């Protein structure tokens, strides 16, 4: 437990060691899914590792995904069988070994109102062939099939009945929370000895390390390393100016499940006028539904936290309303979030961002810094392995295919954990320890706000073991309370008080 725990006391100790001149094998810049994956890959191969992140774990693009671990169906549509197979294989690894507590099967219905049913079914069948080739059992992801109109409505009651001819039912992987995957990666890396330092900004990187600033104290110092990996995603070009990206914005809306009447089965909606593009209604376990996803090019300065423009909101509401019994309006939107994809520049300037490859690239700059860009959340492990290989430091191959993240276990074992299903889905085998905090102190079993499912125990756990340093870390990344502004406002006082008291307790240890 202590070996994987991230907290303020550990950060202070390891920051002092690094600032004092300790040299590491590998410095990783960036605390998203790729950077945390690189840190775990390198540390598990026996390298000494330091990861620095200017803000918090999963602060950037990694927390703004659709929270899908998908089998690459869209890549098949573009004819990229290799990338589709890679996605299917990595999905299987996550669901069976690496993070079965965080990834579960998600049924998805494609309602059929007109044509394209045969084409979509062919794609689903081809995706299932890749699922079998990757070795993922049907007990986890059943084969796709055509279903009747009554069965389609039974699975997704909110669909418009008029003109519905039936549907197609397929299955994919769903992350309970993308930010929690990043935290689990970072903690597992810490268990292998990696130093994970949030609130440390890289000002300049070079072959032998970086100049950084502790954002909490303002102190600047150098970090010495044998190699450096730039894993800052869409911001990679700000550290290594030879990196060329074409960022793309993906927007999601947060809706009430009661409003759209979609609760357990996702709905895949063909976008009118587009051959291979779909929108998604993705049910969550907190009574909310995420509606996404746009794919719009972005130019100019990159914001730390992208905004969802009105044009994206209107587009998504119109697409969803085309298949729902209810016409959605702006006042139905409880919240919105947008992320920036770090797509590798390619093709002509006229090439749509939706048509750019989702393959990743690992490049070494003239200064010797290794940069990993592109790719997607599902294949983070392959990206990380390629980046570590490119440093030339590792004497052995990647081991992460066989390394469970903290909390991971066989599904049978997870079913025996003495905690609620909700906690098990987020904490795995550690869920019993989170629940035990509430048993030790009844105040910790109380939700942080009326109507919230998040308890005080989860806030305390986030500070003691998951590296949360302030209330924002808890509200926006260790939990997803912050996605809906009214929820955030209601929970912030209790969360702030709990974080303050928990941090004080750590400083007294």
N, C-alpha and C positions, 0 to 999 in steps of 0.2 A: 504493500500500500504506500508506504512513505517514499519508496523509490520512484513511484510514478506521480506523486503529488506535486502540483505546482501551486505556489503561494507566494505572498510578499516576502516572507522570511527567506525562502529558498532563492528567490530572485535577488535579494540584497546580497546574499552570500556569494552567489555565482557571478553577479555583476562585479563584485569586488575582486574576485579572482581574475576575471577577464581584463578589467581595467588595470589590474596590477601587473599585467604583462604576460599572463599565461598564454602560451601559443597552442592553438588547436590544429588538428589536421584540416578540418573543413569549416568554413564560415558560410552559413546559409542566410541570405537576406530575403525576408518575406515569410509571414506567418499564416498564409492561406493553406489550402489543401495540398498544393504542390510543394511549398516550402516545408511544411510539416512532414510530408511524405519523403522529401529528400533527407531531412534530419533523421527520420526513422531508418530509412534505407542505409544511410552511411553509418549511423551508430550501431545498427545491428550487424554490420560487417566488421565491427571492431575499431572504427575510426573515432577519434575524439571530435566532437561537434559542438559548435555554438550557433544557435539560430537567433537572429535579431529581427524584431518586428516593430515598426514605428508606432503603431497603435496597439491593437489587441489581436489575439488569435481570431481568424476568420473575419477581420474587420472589412475586407474588400469584397471581391467578386464571389468568394466561396460561400458567403451566407445568402446570396441573392439568387441561387439556382432554383429550378423547379422542384428540387429535392427528389429527383429521380435518378436511379442507377439503371440506366437503360441499355437495351441490347443492340442499339445501333440501327434501328429500322430505317431512320431517315438517311443513313449512309448507304444502305442498300438501294434506296431510291435514286441516289446519285451515282450508283454503280461502283462504289468503293467497298468491295466485299472484304478486303483486308481490314479496314477500319471497323466495319460492322462486326467482324469476328472478334477483333480485339476488345470491343465493347462488351460483346456477349461473354467472352472469357473472363473479363475483369468483373463483370456483374456476378458471375458464378462464384468467383473467389471471395468477393465481399459477402455474398449471401450464405456461403457454406463454412468459411474459415475465419476471415479477417474481421467481419463485423455483423454476424447474424442477428445480434440484438438491435442493431440500428437500421437494418434493411429487411423489408418484408415484401411479400408478393402483393401487387396491386392489380386487381381486375380492372380492365379498361374496355369500355363499350364504344364502338363506332356506330352511331345511329345511321340507318340508311333511308334517305328520303328520295334519292334520285339515282344517278349513275355512280360509277367509280367503285361500287361494292366489290366487283370481281378483281379489280386492280389492287385494292387495299387488302383483300383476303389473300391474294397471291403474295403480297409483301409480308403479311403476318405468318404465312406458312413458311416463307423463306427465312424469316427471322427465327421460327421454331426449329428449322434445320440447323441454324447456327447455335441455338440453345443446346440442342442435342450434341452437336460437334464439340461444344465447349464443356460437355459433361455435367451440365446442370440438370438435376433430376426433375421429372414431371411432378413429383410430390411437392416441389418448391414452386415451379412455374408450369402449370398445366398447358396443354396444347391449345391453340386457338380454334374457334369454331364459329359457324354461322348460327344465329339464334333468332327465334320468332319475335314478332312485334310485342306480344304480351310479356315474353321473358325480358326483352329489352327494357320495357317500362317497369317491370318488377325490380330490375337492377338499378335503374335510374328514373325514379318516378317523376322527376321534374321535366322530362323531355316532352316536347309537343307531340300529341297523338296524331294529329291530322297529317296524312301522307306518309306516316311511318311504315315502312315495309319490313322492318326487322332490324337486325344489327349484327355486328361482328364482335365477338368477345375474345380478347387477348389478355396476356398477363405480362407485367414488367416489374422491376424492382423499385420500391419507394423508400427513400430515406426518411426516418422520422424527423430528422433535423440535420441539415448539412453542416451547420456550425458545430454541432456536437461531434460529428465525424472528425473535424479538424482538431478539436480539443482532445479527442481520444488518440489521434495520431501523435500530437505533441506530447501527451502524457506517456504514451508508450515509448516514444523516443527518449524521454527523460528517464524512463526505467532502464534504458540501455546506456545511460550516462550523458545524454545530450543536455547541454545548457540552453534553456529556452528563455530568452529575455525579451519580454514585451516592453513597450514604451522606450525602445532604443532605436533611434533613427540612423540609418546609414546615410552619411553626407557625401561620401566619395568611396568608390570601391576600386581595388587594384589587384594585381596578381597575388600579392602577399598579405591581403587583409582589407581593412576598411577604416576610414575615419568615421566615428559615430558620435551621437549626442544622446545622453540619457535625458529623455523628455520630462522626467519627473524632477530632476535636480538642475538640469541645464548644463551639467558637466560634459565636456568633450574629451575624447581619448581615442586611441587607436586600438584596433584588434588585430592581432597577428595570427595568420593562418597560412597553411601550405597551399590551400586552394580556396576559391570563392565561387559559390553558385548564386546567381541572381534569379530569384524566383518571385519577383514582385508583380508578375502578371501583366496587366494592362499598363502598369507604370514602369515596366522594365526599361523602356527607352530613356527614362529620366536618369537612370544610373549608368547605362551603357548606350551612348548615343548612336552606335551603329545598328541597333535593333530597330527594325521597321515593322510596325503593327498597323492594322486597320480595325480599331475598336468597333464593337457592335453593341447596341443597347437592347437588353431583354427586360421587358416590363411584365410584372404580375400584379393583379388586383386581389384584395382580400374581401371575400363576400361571406355572408351568413349562410350556412348550410340550409337553414329553414327557408330562406328566401328563394334559393334555386332548387331545393328539394333533391339535392345530390349529397349522399352521406357516406357510402361505403365503396362505391364503384366510380372510377374516373370516367369522364366522357371525353372522347377524342373527336374534335369537330373539324371536318375539312374546310379550309378557308376558301370561300368562293373566288373563282377565277385563278386559283393557284393549283398546280398539278400535285406538288409534293409537300405542301405546307399544311399544318394543322394547329389548331388551338386546343388547349387542354383545360378541363375543369377537374381539379385535383382535390378530393376531400381530405381533410386533416382530422386528427382525433380530438380536436378541441372545439368542434362544432363550427369550424370555418372551412371555406373552400378557396383555393387559389385558382385564379383564372389567368392563364398566360398562353402564349409567350410571343412578344414581338421580336423583331430582328431588324433593327434600324441602324445604319451607319452613324458614327459619331465623329465629329471633328472639333478641333480647338482644344483648349485646356481641359484636362480631365478632372472632374470633381472627386473629392474623397467619397462622398455619398451621392450618387446620381439621383436625380428626381425623375418621376414618371410624368411625362408631359401629357397635356390634355388630349393630344392627338392619339397617343397610345391608349389612353383610357377609353376614348370613344370607339376606337377600332375594336378593342377586345369586347366591350359591351355589345357592340353590333353583331360581332361574330357569334358570341354566346347566345344572344337573343334569337338568332336564326334557327336554333334547334330547341330552345326552351319554351315551355308553356307560358312563362313569364317574360315580359319585355323588361330588360334591365336598364336602369337609369343611373346617373352619376350619384344620386343620393343613396343608392344601394351599396356603394363602395365604402367599406369600413376602413380600408387602408390600401396602400400601394407600395411596391418596392421595385427598384430597377437595378440591374447589374450590368457591368461592361465586360464583354467577352474579349480576351486578348488574342484576336485572330491574326494569324501570320499573313502579312500582305502577299497578295498573289493575283494573277490575272490582270486585267486592265482596270483603269480607274472606274469604268462603268460596271464592273462586275458587282452584282448585289452581294451584300454581306451574308445573306442567307445561302449564297452559293459558294462562299469561300470554304476551303477545307477546314475540318475540325482536327486535322492531324497536328501533333505537336512538333516542335523543332528544338534542337539543342545546338547552340552555336557558341564557339569560343572566340572572344574578341581579340584584337591585336594586343590588348593589355593582359590577356590571359584569363579573363573572367568568363566563366561558363554561364550562359543564360539559357533558361528553359522557358518557352512560351508556347502559346496555342493550346491545343488539346481541350480536355473537358474533365469535369469532376470524376466521371466514371473511371477514366483511365489514368488517374493521378499516380497510381503505383508504377505503371510502366514509364511514365514521364520521369518520376523520381529515380528509377533505376538507371535510365539512360543518362540522366544528368550526373549521377554519381560515377557511372562508367566513364563519362567524358573527362572527369577530373584526373583520371589515371592513378588515383590514390589506392583504389581497392584492389586487393590481391585475389578476391573471390567474387563470385556472382551474387546477385541480389537474393536475399533470404525472405523477403517480406510476404511472398505468396503463402508461406506457412506460419506466419506470426500473427496470432490473434491480438486484436487491440484490447486495451483495458476494458473489462466488463464482458468481453466476448466469451461465448461458450456454445456447445451443442444445444440445439433447440429443446431437446429433452431436458437438459440440465436447467436451461432458462425457465422452463415451465415449473420447476420445483422451487424457484427463488421465492422467499417469503416476503413478497411485496406486491403492490397492485400491478396490473398489466401495464398501465401507463408508465410507471417508474421502471419496470423491466425493459420496456422498449427504449428508454433513454439511458439507463445506467447499467443494464445487463446484470451481471452477477453482483455488482456493487449496489444494486437497488435496495437490498436488505439493509445495508449500512446506512443508506440515506433514510430509509424508513425508521431505522433504529434511533436516529437523532430525534425524531418525533416521539418515540417511546420514552426516551430519557428525559425530554423536556416537552411537556404538552404544548407549550407555546410554539414549538417548532413544527407541530403538525397542522397548524392553522394556515389557511390560504393567505397569500399576501394582499388580497383584495377580494371583495365580494364578487362572486362569479368566476374567479380565477381558479385554475387547477393547480397552479404552482404554489407549493408550500414554503414556509420559512426555512424548513430543513434543506430544501434545494438551494436556497440562497447561501446558507451557511456552508454547505458542501462546495458550492462554486468558489467561495473565497478560500476555504481550507485546502481544497484539492485540485481545483480546475483553473487556477491562475487569475481569477477575477480580482481586479484591483479597485474597482469603483462600481457604483450602481449601474452605470451605462453598460458595463461588461455583462452584468447579470440580466438586465432588462432586454438588451438588444442582441446578445450572442449566446450566453449560457441558457437562457430561455428566449422565447420569441414574443414576450409580452409587448415589446415595443412596436410590433408591426401595426397595432391598432392604437391610435393616439389616446383614445379615451381609456383603454386598458392601462396604458403606460402612466397616465396621469393618476389613475386610481391606485396603482401599485407602487409608484415611486417613493412616497414617504416611508412605507414599511420596508421596502428594499434598501433604501438609503440608510435607515437606522440599523438594519441587520448587518449590512456590509461594514458600516463604521464600527459596530461592536465586535464583529468577527475579526477585523483587521487589528483592533486593539488587543484582542486575545492572542493573536499570532505574535504580536510584538512583545508580549509578556512571556512567551515561551522560552 
